[in-house]
Amino acid sequence: MRRVDLGVVGYEQAAADMRGWVAERQEGRAEDRLFLLSHPPVVTYGPRTDPADLPTGMRIVR
């Protein structure tokens, strides 16, 4: 297994990259890899969170 150190990556970029890495592995185009990265802090809300409970002025990523 190959270790891949990426450092700090923005949340949206990391999520997009992960989808691509999964597809590569599932299609047999990539070897087993261990990705090490971090992203800036995020707040996670569940699907049943009432929109009125969300803080104002925050960018929402779905």
Order of alpha helices (4+ residues) and beta strands (2+ residues): beta-alpha-beta
